[in-house]
Amino acid sequence: MKRKLIIHVGMGKAGSSSIQHTLRASGPLLQARGVKYLGLMLERQPLEKSPVWHKSDGWTQFTSLPEPQATAQLVAALQEIDQALPDSVHTLIWSNEALFNEVEQVAAAIEQLNLLFDITVVGYIRSPDSWIHSAYLQWGIKHKSYKGSLKSFPEWVKNKKFVVTPFINRWKQLVESVVFFNFEPIKDVCEHFITEYLPAIASDVKVVVSNETPSSAAIALFAYYNSLFEEEVLPNRLMPLLSESGVAKSRQVMPEFNGLLPGKEDISHFIADNRPEIDQINHFFEMEKQPPFDMNQLKFKDNNVSQQDINRALLQLVVHLSDEVERLKQVIKSQ
């Protein structure tokens, strides 16, 4: 009998990190009950000869390979995993949100793997108003994923489209069992995933909330810091000792933070530009007996922050560093 392979494909900014962290934290429990979580790039199962991409952050290395080579390596890796695991493991889970809109990177492999596994593809589709806001905070500010000056929402969103249905349709071409849920009415996506696909052990799995949106003051601090650099800036660049990162040097001017953020009118324009896609998604949800996106009342989160909030956050940071310095002083004195 074929093993079941559940492929969770995202989409991005729709609870994927929480699902992954929960599955990772529950690894021993899952395997004891016949479920093996493979990770983002199958890294949680050893391979005899690990490909260069066989690690949690290996997606870019995987996609940089020639397509035939990447396909052969992925198929071989999952074949080896299938042969290595005991018969008691009946279900494998692979979760990587990059799979949602980069389906062509794995399409040829999935076609072959259909012969080896009983595959189910699972995804969650987030409403465009809340998604584009969250995406901007993540990739426009927190992770400055572009070169040049920090961009306001209207600058960043220019030429960006909300594209979902082509990827849904492509996945449905590749795999017989494909389910995409409306993210919005689901209270906890991680709990929903566990309940839907691992119902026998759902009560034993402890949900781990991950990658929650930082406070508005924290996002503002990311904006201040990232505006110092022309290059792309990963979130982990914002270290406690900001002075060691070249803060004193002359850099580009930081725009007023609140002016960077999307207003209700900006979100409305984005929705209007993407109305045909939204209508297609709602038609898809209706066919799948899923509730459609309700665009009558746009979801809008106010991330505006006052100078008082920023000052308070900075003071908290300074006090924390001061306490750490005093602690280290006491350790040194006691030696």
Buried (B, 14 or more C-beta within 10 A) or exposed (E): EEBBBBBBBBBBBBBBBBBBBBBBBBBEEBBEBBBBBBBBBBBBBEBEEBBEBBBBEBBEBBBEBEBEEBBBBBBBBBBBBBEEBEEEBBBBBBBBBBBBBBBEBBBBBBBBBBEBBBBBBBBBBBBBBBBBBBBBBBBBBBBBEBEEBBBBBBBBBEEEEBEBBEBBEBBBEBBEEBBBBBBBEBEEBBBBBBEEBBEEBBEEBEBBEBEEBBEBBBBBBBBBBBBBBEEEBEBEBBEEEBEEBEEEEEEEEBBEBBEBBBBEEBBBBBBEBBEEBBBBBBEBBEEEEBEBBEBEEBBBBEBEBEEEBBEEBBEEEEEEEEEEEEEEEEEEEEE
